[in-house]
Amino acid sequence: MEKNYFAEKKYIDIDFSQNTFIKADYEDCSFKRCIFSDTILSETSFIDCTFDNCNLSLAIIKNTAFRNVQFKDCKMLGMNFSECNTFGLEIHLDNCNLNQSVFAKLNLKNTVFSNVSLHDVDFTESNLQFSVFNNCDFARAVFDNTNLEKTDFRTSINYQIHPEHNKINRARFSEEGLRGLLAHYNILVD
């Protein structure tokens, strides 16, 4: 059975949690104010697509490909990116809520996260080398055996990163953020 293919299409104000989502390859498509919550997006490819002001919370993304995909002003709670197709994985996130999502064991090298809420997010064993976190909130986020070399956290808050359990060589932190590196040592910083 041949897979559907859609190119340069615009999808506006569609609730895919109530309407059938067609499993396909989507290239250079835009999704605006669409609802994908609890929608099965498995075995779908998004290439050079944009999601603007969409709700993708708890979407099923097993073997879903995201290649050069822009997410802007999106709600993406509880998404398990570690199940997606990792070949060519490239996402750009701006002003999104990714709380309770999973990025374990992913290569997210050079990824830019801007104004993203990352509460309770799991980055275990991920490669975040050279990534930039602009104004991100990491409350209760998990970093364990994560490669954070040359990653920029200077404008982010609420991270707790154990230096002995992660690679942090040449990572950048603000002076205020140093508490997040020392929290595991049970010392007080005044």
Phi and psi in degrees as a GROMACS rama.xvg file:
@    title "Ramachandran Plot"
@    xaxis  label "Phi"
@    yaxis  label "Psi"
@TYPE xy
-79.4227  140.235  GLU-2
-80.1314  142.755  LYS-3
-66.6126  152.675  ASN-4
-138.078  128.395  TYR-5
-128.296  131.81  PHE-6
-129.389  141.593  ALA-7
53.8852  37.0821  GLU-8
-99.8105  151.607  LYS-9
-115.17  129.167  LYS-10
-118.044  115.523  TYR-11
-125.446  130.843  ILE-12
55.4598  42.1424  ASP-13
-105.701  132.296  ILE-14
-97.5998  94.731  ASP-15
-74.2131  -11.002  PHE-16
-75.1721  -17.6175  SER-17
-110.801  -23.7238  GLN-18
-110.869  152.313  ASN-19
-65.048  128.754  THR-20
-94.0972  128.69  PHE-21
-88.8198  119.594  ILE-22
-66.2046  123.589  LYS-23
-164.408  179.72  ALA-24
-98.1343  120.945  ASP-25
-109.656  120.657  TYR-26
-123.593  129.421  GLU-27
55.093  39.659  ASP-28
-102.716  155.539  CYS-29
-124.022  140.03  SER-30
-121.48  119.104  PHE-31
-124.698  127.098  LYS-32
53.2097  38.0836  ARG-33
-96.4463  152.458  CYS-34
-111.985  121.692  ILE-35
-119.569  11.5437  PHE-36
-59.8456  132.07  SER-37
61.4693  16.5907  ASP-38
-87.8201  141.603  THR-39
-84.217  110.7  ILE-40
-107.591  12.181  LEU-41
-57.9175  146.695  SER-42
62.3166  23.6866  GLU-43
-108.661  150.09  THR-44
-118.02  132.328  SER-45
-118.169  115.412  PHE-46
-122.924  123.007  ILE-47
54.7313  40.2931  ASP-48
-103.649  160.858  CYS-49
-126.235  140.623  THR-50
-119.55  117.401  PHE-51
-121.699  118.089  ASP-52
58.6287  42.5391  ASN-53
-104.407  158.559  CYS-54
-111.765  110.929  ASN-55
-112.496  16.7201  LEU-56
-55.4411  131.664  SER-57
58.733  20.7165  LEU-58
-64.1682  142.461  ALA-59
-87.7952  117.155  ILE-60
-122.831  35.6039  ILE-61
-66.3595  122.991  LYS-62
60.8954  23.362  ASN-63
-83.1174  135.605  THR-64
-99.3289  129.74  ALA-65
-120.441  103.078  PHE-66
-118.378  110.872  ARG-67
55.0519  58.4895  ASN-68
-109.142  131.684  VAL-69
-100.444  128.332  GLN-70
-116.488  120.294  PHE-71
-129.541  129.048  LYS-72
54.8793  40.5068  ASP-73
-105.226  149.29  CYS-74
-100.838  119.405  LYS-75
-135.39  48.614  MET-76
-68.5341  137.33  LEU-77
65.4333  26.6924  GLY-78
-84.3772  135.373  MET-79
-101.928  84.3351  ASN-80
-66.8407  -19.2839  PHE-81
-68.7602  -12.7504  SER-82
-94.0688  -7.1589  GLU-83
-77.3814  168.584  CYS-84
-69.6201  119.506  ASN-85
-87.3239  -9.63033  THR-86
-66.6947  118.393  PHE-87
70.0858  17.6852  GLY-88
-57.4383  120.641  LEU-89
-150.277  114.143  GLU-90
-125.45  150.952  ILE-91
-127.584  127.535  HIS-92
-122.95  124.999  LEU-93
-135.137  119.231  ASP-94
57.8379  49.281  ASN-95
-115.54  158.907  CYS-96
-110.592  110.186  ASN-97
-113.492  23.0708  LEU-98
-53.1165  144.118  ASN-99
61.3687  21.4421  GLN-100
-91.2197  165.448  SER-101
-124.619  127.952  VAL-102
-123.976  22.6645  PHE-103
-58.5831  136.437  ALA-104
62.7354  23.1467  LYS-105
-99.0505  151.396  LEU-106
-93.5454  102.622  ASN-107
-114.94  29.9686  LEU-108
-54.0069  134.693  LYS-109
68.3961  19.0398  ASN-110
-82.5776  140.686  THR-111
-109.086  123.444  VAL-112
-111.237  116.905  PHE-113
-119.026  124.302  SER-114
54.515  51.0317  ASN-115
-112.812  135.42  VAL-116
-88.872  121.044  SER-117
-125.107  42.5204  LEU-118
-66.9947  134.089  HIS-119
59.4364  25.6123  ASP-120
-85.0903  142.955  VAL-121
-103.776  113.853  ASP-122
-109.233  22.2519  PHE-123
-54.8421  129.04  THR-124
57.9797  23.624  GLU-125
-86.6475  157.888  SER-126
-104.99  108.502  ASN-127
-113.765  21.9209  LEU-128
-51.589  138.905  GLN-129
62.3107  9.16243  PHE-130
-77.0222  159.479  SER-131
-126.134  129.643  VAL-132
-114.657  96.9155  PHE-133
-90.5381  117.156  ASN-134
52.3872  48.8065  ASN-135
-102.911  151.944  CYS-136
-114.833  117.035  ASP-137
-106.075  29.897  PHE-138
-51.8119  121.923  ALA-139
61.9056  17.5479  ARG-140
-69.3473  148.761  ALA-141
-106.967  124.564  VAL-142
-121.75  113.826  PHE-143
-143.797  120.103  ASP-144
54.5726  39.9473  ASN-145
-98.5486  138.197  THR-146
-88.3398  108.177  ASN-147
-114.154  19.8815  LEU-148
-61.9429  129.36  GLU-149
60.7576  24.7316  LYS-150
-86.6019  144.305  THR-151
-105.939  111.96  ASP-152
-110.928  9.11183  PHE-153
-55.0997  -33.1414  ARG-154
-105.364  9.74798  THR-155
-99.9142  165.215  SER-156
-134.716  164.184  ILE-157
65.3704  18.5066  ASN-158
-84.2565  148.56  TYR-159
-130.357  110.643  GLN-160
-122.716  120.261  ILE-161
-81.771  113.121  HIS-162
-60.0997  -28.2208  PRO-163
-82.5761  -13.6819  GLU-164
-110.088  6.77531  HIS-165
-142.368  157.084  ASN-166
-90.4645  113.345  LYS-167
-122.762  15.4428  ILE-168
-53.6374  124.753  ASN-169
63.3277  15.5318  ARG-170
-69.0485  152.925  ALA-171
-112.021  130.049  ARG-172
-132.294  152.478  PHE-173
-81.0039  162.906  SER-174
-59.8013  -40.1138  GLU-175
-65.3233  -29.7324  GLU-176
-79.2511  -7.23392  GLY-177
-60.9197  -26.0628  LEU-178
-58.4231  -34.4881  ARG-179
-68.258  -18.3622  GLY-180
-91.5217  -20.6232  LEU-181
-102.089  -9.00881  LEU-182
-57.0808  -33.1556  ALA-183
-73.9017  -12.0906  HIS-184
-94.5209  2.58549  TYR-185
52.3749  45.7436  ASN-186
-117.261  159.798  ILE-187
-104.741  133.71  LEU-188
-115.062  120.436  VAL-189
